[in-house]
Amino acid sequence: MNENIRSLAINGGEPVKTTPNIPMFPGGLEIGEEEKRAVCEVIDHKYLFRYYGPEEFPSRVRLLEEEFAKKMGVKHTLAVNSCTSALIASLIAVGVGPGDEVIVPGYTFFASCAAIIATKAIPVIAEIDNSFTLDPDDFERRITPHTKAVIPVHMRGAPCQMDRILEVAKKHNIKVVEDNAQACGGIFKGKKLGTFGDCNAFSFQYHKIITAGEGGMVATDNDLFFDRASMYHDTAACWRPGGPEKRFTQVRYKGELFPGVNFRMAELIGAVARVQIKRKES
């Protein structure tokens, strides 16, 4: 047997890690009195729906969006009910539709592919490299005239080679939707993960770094993509107070008024998420 193989812990060698593993819900371990108070405050004010609540008590979801945008250093954020919803809304926002191809790494959570199928597009599976994330060279090999977008996924907190991925995407005029469900707070070459793509998706699901039980976030610096995602996530209700509807989207973008779905985040979820993101230092 090769000496390197023999020295592995699985073969009786000395283990590198000797401490117990942290459970797969790090954010959940931090749930405590502060989250309880935030939820009770929402209930006391009887403001459980994103819109039309008591005017003297601001929406916790709206506050979450503002605080998360500031923390991440992006222009727009949109709170939704899951990261899958964030991925779907992001793909719709960047223009993915029926018959388009979207490249996605072979190693990912199946929601990455499910989101592509939900937009009636076609997932194209690409190889991963030694980081267990999207191989930029194979990404480029998979590009066809039908390729509209790519979803780099930062699996298990490991960052993709975003500089190379962005280089390839720009060369071929391909939109980038970053799946940052598992790497909130991560950094690649000094820049925060979830801020590289045209649209970026985050998760607040229970087994993620920060959690509200469920929930997700879209982040983008692009006005048009934000407006599209906002319309799509709220049944195209572009007249809602406090959002892009104030800019009269149906007039600003000819032909941009389209049917949407219900991906809205609930106020109780927003209240918990606000506490959780304050626990993250950077």
Buried (B, 14 or more C-beta within 10 A) or exposed (E): EEEEEEEEEEEEEEEEEEEEEEEEBEBBEBBEEBBEEBBEBBEEBEBEEBBEBEEEBBBBBBBBBEBBBEBBEBEBBBBBBBBBBBBBBBBBBBBBEEEBBBBBBEBBBEBBBEBBEBBEBBBBEBBBBEBBBBBBEBBBEBBEEEBBBBBBBBBEEBBBBBEBBBEBBEEBEBBBBBBBBBBBBBEBEEEBBBBBBBBBBBBBBBBBBBBBBBBBBBBBBBBBBBBBBBBBBBBBBBEBEEBBBEEEBBEEBEEBEEEBBEBBBBBBBBBBBBBBBEEEEE
